[in-house]
């Protein structure tokens, strides 16, 4: 497994860019409605402390079991696609190619003579322009 896990940037593909959980992204006071500075400062510290403690506790208790469940889920999806979906799609494509040839042959055998006969009937039409 020559891959080294990046412990600093844990979302290199930006999968969770939509998750905004910083204090400034969750709580904000508009102009004209400011709390006392010590309350705002204390709220900032409490928010970050509790968010960090709760998140770390949840990941400690649930992170590994959930990672196992998701690993099994994606293993199942991979297995399903490799052993069922892709072969079904290949069989479908093979059958469609065969049907395409069959219908193409049918069209050439039945419609081509009809179109040629119809064009022969219309080829004898003469249009004249009378100026008066």
PyMOL commands that set and color helices and strands:
alter all, ss='L'
color gray80, all
select helices_A, chain A and resi 23-26+37-122
alter helices_A, ss='H'
color red, helices_A
deselect
rebuild
show_as cartoon
